[in-house]
Amino acid sequence: MKSTKNHSTDVVVIGSGAAGLSLALSLANHCHVTVISKGALKEGSTLYAQGGIAAVFDKKNDSIESHVEDTLAAGAGLCDRDAVHYTASNAKNCLKWLIEQGVPFDMEFDSKGKERFHLTREGGHSHRRILHAADATGKAVQTTLVSQVQAHSNITLLEQYNAIDLISDKSASERRVNGVYVFNREKDQVETISAKFVALATGGASKVYLYTSNPDVSSGDGIAMAWRAGCKVANMEFNQFHPTSLYHPELQNFLITEAMRGEGALLKRPDGTRFMPEFDEREELAPRDIVARAIDYEMKRLGANCVYLDISHKEKDFIIEHFPTIYAKCLSVGLDITKEAIPVVPAAHYTCGGVMTDFNGKTDIGNLYAVGEVAYTGLHGANRMASNSLLECIVFAHAAAKDILTQIKSSPTPPELPEWDESRVNDSDEEVVITHNWHELRLFMWDYVGIVRSTKRLERALRRVELLQQEIQEYYAHFRVSNNLLELRNLVQVAELIIRCALARKESRGLHYTIDYPQQRQDPKPTILAP
């Protein structure tokens, strides 16, 4: 069976988080935009972002240069200074745009009774420069942008659609993307979308790990599609791990905020003894990477499934007042944090590398852009600083929109796209193969390519991922596509890129720590892979 429906648009945006929706809204007054969402329109990493967005609003006490220097320090010597300066310089205008869209950032009154934005401070920042909406900034941003795109007549929204692969013209002197194959999950059929420009805004790839704070849609789709199409990727070895995610089968992606440790919560082994004093003089208040490595070490040493975060020694009223969301969530699964310790594990949180782009979001391939967590812009380096991630989404979405609009009128209509051919495939009767491979992949990535690595572990992981790739490609070639198959195919590809980048970095820097090369090199460079 061939694809049964063809769509046509000026720009197709793959992904419906902060980056994708900001790009769509910035374009829609001038051209037609189609937004593809793998699940519900609001579902994605943006929705779950707790912190805020960094921008210099307090010119008296803060400066763009200070924001730049803080970011460079957090990036452990691998940030691109020009990219950092570009982002910080455009931050305030982009935040003003979000405010115009209706994002309800928290306000306060100054000493003279004048209303102003409440600015908070997070790890790595030397000043208060974080705009936020309570402790659910991502939700405020996402719901506001969703309401705006739903109301715009020039935006077509396709929910429950998986992007399969980019369609490029290989015969042209310059390789160009002309559209994308998509899988309509509700109708169980493959369709085509023809477009003058394609933008990847698919987020990160943390679902490649057994434990992740990310929603299920974070399966590295954009990175894998861009790689298959011929784009370079960079710094895929740098994946940020949050130290404390709830270890419970019913709430697998639920984070336990660092603020709990800031208010006196203690990390303990299963026998109730503390361990952080043995790893760092700052104990539970050490930086994320140190705490995550300590937890990982203790779990591996003891063969434990988790460690425990205990704040039950504090007064009940204090706990409920300061952590009402965590208290309610844990209580919903029978865990009373005022009386017992919380089982926690580190969880994959953010992909610092991605598809290489310039400051306009342009990739190596004509007509193809990448914005947000899917992209490598040089902003994050070897470690992401808090509240720079949502900022990157908005800044580079606006830059990409501006660049696309300079070309949209002169850009030719794409040629007729080849239809998807299913004449030689069958329905699968072995879905268990996908389930088994999925679990195997996420388990060995966690064990061998996680918080602490070694050359032996990485080489073992590479051999396993190559075998999985062979199995999955054979499966993909013989059976009709499904959501699980498409995500598994992309995750296996991203896993290979992570492993190859990790093997190439012969040092420990930022989020990449290997016991074989514990020292930092004097001349750090990005890890770049080309197809």
N, C-alpha and C positions, 0 to 999 in steps of 0.2 A: 504494500500500500504506500502511496506517495503522500506528501504533505497536502492537506486539503484546504488550507487557507493562507493567503498571502496578505500581509499588512504593508502599508507604505507610510513613511513619515519623513520629516526633515532630520530630526535627531532622535535617536533611541537611547534612552538612559537605562542601563541595567543596574538596578538597585534602588531602594526607596528609603535610604537613611538620610542623615543630614546632608551628605555630599550630593547624592542623587537628586533629592527634592530641591535643594538650593540651586543646583544647576538648571533643573527644569523650570523653576520659577524665574530665574534670571534670563532664560531664553524665550519663554512662552509669549511675551508681548510682541515678538518679532517673527516667530516661526512656529510650526507645529512640532510638538514634542510627545513622544510615547515613552512612558515609564513602565518598566517591567519589575514586578515584585514577586519573589519566589513564593512567599506566603501571603499573609495579610499585609496590607500596605504599611501598617505601623510597626510590624514585627521586624526587629533587627537590633544591632548593638546599640544604636543611638538611644533607643527607648530605655535601656537599662543603665545608661551613664549616670552616675550618682553625683560626680563632682561639679565642675563648671567649665567656663571658657575664659582663657587668659587674654587680657588686653589692658593696655595702660590707660586708665581713666583718671588716675590721681597724678597729674603732672607735677604737683608740688613735691611729692615724696618719691615718685617713681619716674622711670624713663624707658623709652624703647631700647636704648642701649643696655640697660639693666636686664630687661627681659631677654635680650639677645645673649648676654653673658651667662645668665642663669641656664638658658637652654643649652648653650655650648658646654657648660660644666656637666650638666646631666647627661649629655650625649657621649661622654667619655672620650672626647677627642675625635669623633667620627662624624660630627655634624658638618654640613656644608654651610659656612658662615653666610654666604650670600642668600641661601634658601631661608636661613633663620631670620636674617634681617628683613627679607621680603615679607615673610609671614608676620613678624612682629609689627612691621610698619603698616601693614594693611589690616591689622587686627581690629582697631577701634571702628573703622568704617564698616567692617563686616558685622561687628556687634550692633552697630546702629541700624544696619539693614535688618537684622533679626528682631530688634526692638520694634522697627516699623512693621514687621510682619505680625507682631502681637505677642512675642515671647515674654512672659511675665517674670522678668528677673526681680529678685528681692530688692526692696527699697528700705531706706532708713532716713532719719532726720539728723542733720548736723547740729552743732552747738547753737546755731542761730535759728534753728527750726526750719531750715531749708531742706527739701527732700532731695535725696541723691541715691545712687545705686549702692547697695551694700557690697563691699569688696571683701572677700575672704582670702586666706593664704593657705597654700598647700605645699607638700614636700618639694624642695628644690627651688622654690620661689623666694627671693629675698625681700619682696614687698607684697602688700595686699593688692592683688590685681585680678582676682577671680570673680567674675560675675556668675551668679548662680540662682537657681530657683529652688530654694530649700535644699534638700538632699536628693532631688530628682530632676536635675537640670535637663538630662537627656529626654525625659518624658515630656517636659514642657516644650522643648525644641521640636521634638517629633510630632506631637499632637498639633502644634501650631502650624507646622509646615504641611502636614497632611490636610488640614482643613483648607489651607490656601490652594493646594494643587487640586483638591476635589472641586473647588469653586471656579477654577480657571477653564474657560471654554476651549482653550487651545492646547490642553493637555489631555491625552488619552492614557488611562490607567489600566494596565493588564495585570491583575492579581492572580496568584496561583500559577505562575509561568516560570519554568526553569530555562535559563539560557543554556544552550548545548555547546555551540561553537560559533565563532565568528566566520563570516563568509567574505573572503578576500579575493581580489583580482590579481592572480599571480602572473598574468601575461603583460601587465602594464610595466612601463619602465620604472615606476615607483609603485611598490606594493601598497595597495589601498584596501581598506575594509568597506564593503558595500552593504552589509547587513548582518543578520544573525539568525541562526536556527534556534527556535524556542519550543519547549515542550509544554503544551497546555495540559496541566495536571487534572483539571476537571473533566475534560473531554478525552483525555488519554491519547492525544495526537500531537504530531510535530507540525509546526507552522513556520513560515518565514517572515521576517520583517526586513524590508528594504529601507535604507536610510542614507542620507548624504553624510551623516556623521554618527559615530557610535561612541558612547561614553561608558566606561566601566566604573561603577560605584558600588561594588559588591562587598566591600568590607574585608575583614581579615580571614585567617585560616586556623584559628585556635581549636576548631573541632577536630583537628588532626591528633590532638592529645586526649588521653583518657579522661582527664579532669580539666574542665574549662568553665570559665565564668560566662562564656558567650552563649547566645541563643543557638538553636539548632541550625539556623541558616548560614552560620559562619564557616563555610566549607571550602574557602579558597577558590571559588569558581572563576572569578575574574583573573586571578593570577595564572591559573591553569590554562584558561582560554587564550590569554595574551601570549603565554609561552608557546602554546601549540601554533599560534598564528605567526610567531617569529619575533616577539618582543624580548628585549633583555630584561632581566630581573636583578635586584641587588639586595644585599644584606639580609637574606632570608634566615640566617642563623640567629638573628636577634629576635627572640620571642619573649615578651614580658610575662612573668608569672606573678600573680597575686598570692601572697603568703597564706591567706586564710579564707578558704571557701568551705561552706558547710558540707560535711560528709554525711549525706543522707539520701537514700534512693528516691525519695519523693520531692526533694528540693536540691537537685544536683547542681544547678547553676547559681546558687544563692551565695553572694559574698557577705563576709563578716567584716565590716569596715575597720580600717586601721585605727579609727578614733576610739575603738573599744580598748585597744592596747594603750592608747594615749590616756585613757581614764583608769588604768590600773589592771586590766585583764592580764593574766599570766599564761604562758604556754607551758604545757606539762606533757610528760610521757604518759603512756597508759597506766603506769603504776603510781601516778600522781606527783612525781618529782619534776622539778623545773630543769630546763636544759639551756636556755638562752644565756645565762651568766657564763657558761663554758665557751661560748662562741664569740661574744662581743661585750665590751664594757658597757655599751648602751642597752644591753639586754633586750627586752621586748620592743624597745624603741629604736633599734637599729634599722638601717635602710631595708627596703623591700627585698633586694636581691640577697642580702646577708640572712635575713630571717627565713626566706624561702629555701636557701641552701641548707640552713641548720635543720629545718623541718624535714627536708628531703633526706639528709644524712641520717637523722634519727629513725625515720621510717624504714630506710633500707637496712640500717644496722640491726634494728629490732625485729624486722620482718612484720612491722605493724601496718595496718590499713590506714591509720590516721594518728594524729596527735590531738591534744585537747586545749581549748582556750577557755580559761576559767575566770569569770568575773563574779561568781556567786558569793565571794567574801564581801562584796559591797552591799549596801542597804538596798532592799527590794525597790523602794520608791525611787532611789537614785537610778537604778538600772532601767526601770520602766520609763522614767522621764527622759533620760538621755538616749535610749535606744528602743523607742517604741515599735519601730518597724521590725527590727530583729527579734524583739521579744514576742511580738504577735506571730511572726512567721514561724519561729521555732515552736511556739506553743501550739500552732496548728498541726504539728506532727508529733505532739506529745513530749516536747522537750522544754522544760522550764528552766531558763537560763539564770533565774534568781536562786535556784537550788542545785543545779548541776552544771558541769563543764560542757562546752560545745565541741563535738568532734569536727575537726577541720583538716583539710589538706590544701597544699598549694594548687593553683589552677591556672592554666594557660589563659592569658588575659588580652594581649595586644600584639599584633604583628608589626614590627618596626620596619621591616623591609617590604619589597613589593615590586610592581612593574615600574621600570624607570621612566620618568617623565621630565620635561622641562618645566619652567615656572608657569607655563600656560596649560599644564596638564597633558601636553602632547607626548605620545609614545613614539617608538621607532617606525611605526606604520602609519601611512597616510590616513586621515579621517578618523583615527582612533585616539581617544583620550582616556585618561584614568585619573580619578580624584578620590580623596579620602584614604582610608586604611589600605585599600588595594594598591596604592601607589607608593613608590619610593621617590620622595622629593629632595631628600637630604636634610630634612628638618630634624628628625629624631636621632640620627646617628646610632650609637650602640645601646641607647636606652631612652625611652619616651618620658619626658617630663609631664607631670600631671597637668591636665587641662589644656594641653597643646593639641590634643587629637581632634576634638570637635572644632577647634579653631582652624586646623589644617583643612578640614572638610569645607568650611565656608569660604576661606581665602582662595583656595584653588578651584572651587566650583565657580566662583565669580570670575577668576582669571580665565578659565576654560570657556565660559560663556562669552566673555568679551572677544576671545580669539575666534571662536566659531562664528560669531555674528559679523566679523570682518570678512568672512568668506562665504556666508550662506547664500547670498544672492548670485554669486558667480560660480558656485559649485554645481557641476552637472548632475542631472538625474542619474542615479545608479543604473547599471545595465540589469537586464532581467536575471533574476537569481536562479541558480540550479535548485530544483526541488529535492526534498528529502526522499530517499528511496528506501522503502522497507520490503521490497519484493523478495529479498533473499534472507530474511530473518524470521524468527518464530517467537511466540510468547514463551517466556521462561517458565520452566517447571521446577527450578532449583533456586528459589529465592534464598534458601538457607546458605548458599555459597556467598552471597553478598553480605549477609549478616555475620558469617564467620570471618570473612576477610576484613570487614569493618572493625570487628573487635580486635583481631590480630594486629592490624595496623595501629590502632590507637594505643594498644598495650605496649608494643615494642617501641613506639615513638616516646611514650612516657618513660619507659625503663632505660632506653639507650640514648635518646636525643632530648632529654628533659633538662632539668635545672643544672645538673652536674654531668659532664660528658667525658669520654676518653676516646682515643683513636680506635681502640679495639671495639668499643661499643658502637661507634659510628660506622665502622666497616661492617660489623654484624648487621646493623640496621639497613645499610645500603644493599647488602645481599638479599635480605628479606624483602625489601621494597621492590627490588628488580624482579623477584619471583612473583610478587603480587601483581606487578604491572603486566607481566605476561599473561597471568590468569585473567585479569580484568579485561585486557584488550581482546582476548579470545572470546570472553563472555560478551563484551560490547559488540563484537563483530557478528555474533550469531543470534542475539536476542533483541527484542524490542526494548527501547529505553524506558527507564522508570526513574522516579525521583531519587531513590536510594542508589541506583546504579550510577547516575550522573554525578551525584555528590561523592561517591566512593572513587570514581574515576578521577575526579578533580583533586580529592584529598591525597590520593596516592601520588599524583604528579607533584603536588606541593610538598609532600613529605620528601620526595627525592631531591627537590631543590633545597630544602632546609638542610638535609644531610650533606649534600655536596658543598654548600656554603660553609657549613660547620667544619668539614674536613679541610677546607681550603684555608681557614683562619688558624694559623699556628701561634696562637696567643690566647690569653684570657682577657676579655675586655667587656665591660658593661654586662649585658645579659648573657653573653657566651662565656661559660667557665668550663675549662677542660683541665683535668688533672695532669695531662701530659705536657701542657704548656701553661703553667700557672702565672707566668709573668706577662706584662704588656710589652709590645714591640715599640720601638721609638718612631717608626714611620708608618702609622696606621693608614690603611686605605680601604675604601668600600670593597666588598666582595661582589664582583659583577659576573654573572653567567649569561652567555649568549647561546641560543639554540643551535 
